[in-house]
Amino acid sequence: MIGELLSINGAVGAFLLSLLVFGLAPGLILAAIVRLIPDHDRRRELQANLYDVPRWEQPYWVMQQLEVAIRVGVFPELAWYWGRYVWHRCKIRSGLQAHLKWPDSFQIPDHEDKELLRPGDRAKLMWAVRGMPGERMWVTITRRDGDRLVGTLDNWAIFAYLHPDEVINFKIDDIIDCILVDDEDGVGDGPNYELLPVHDSCNGASPHHEHVDECGSMEHPAHPEAS
């Protein structure tokens, strides 16, 4: 019976094509599609569900999952990058410039304290965010080259489009507060562990901070678990 069917002109090609379309392709294509979905549990669920779908319906079902992947994976990712680089792009503000502008209320570590900073120490920076309140967050220093430093972000950003552990490049003059590894109390009065609004003219860690009710930025705690 099978021999007679395969002897028909073009039957072998059609048989191989059916093996590809209904046998090999659905699983391979779905494996590529689910990589667009950030949720790993959802990925595994979709791949397991494939084998509950009747074989003749699998190619159409797989294409439907492409629509799901684009909607829940690609679009949010594009929206995030649009916000980061276009709509709400952010930049680090200079702590020194803020101190020079408001010397009585915006206190920053002095030059001697900044010179002590090494990898493992923490520095607090402030970001200006286009169209949104700014943020002040902590960075763990990983490398220092003179006045240029590199660190990883400790906090979950609220307004800035930044991820925890993201690599941050900054300058020594950008720092508005710092914590030394061998000094749990940090520099000055130490870190503020509450998430608070802060005024542009004040450093939230400063004893001169008296504008909690009228502030336009957010103060983040020194440790991620306190966020």
Secondary structure by P-SEA (a helix, b strand, c coil): caaaaaaccaaaaaaaaaaaaccccaaaaaaaaacccccaaaaaaaaaacccccccaaaaaaaaaaaaaaacccaaaaaaaaaacccbbbbbbbaaaaaaacccccccccaaaaaaccccbbbbbbbbbcccccccbbbbbcccccccbbbbbcccccccccccccbbbbccccccccccccccccccccccccccccccccccccccccccccccbbbbccccccc
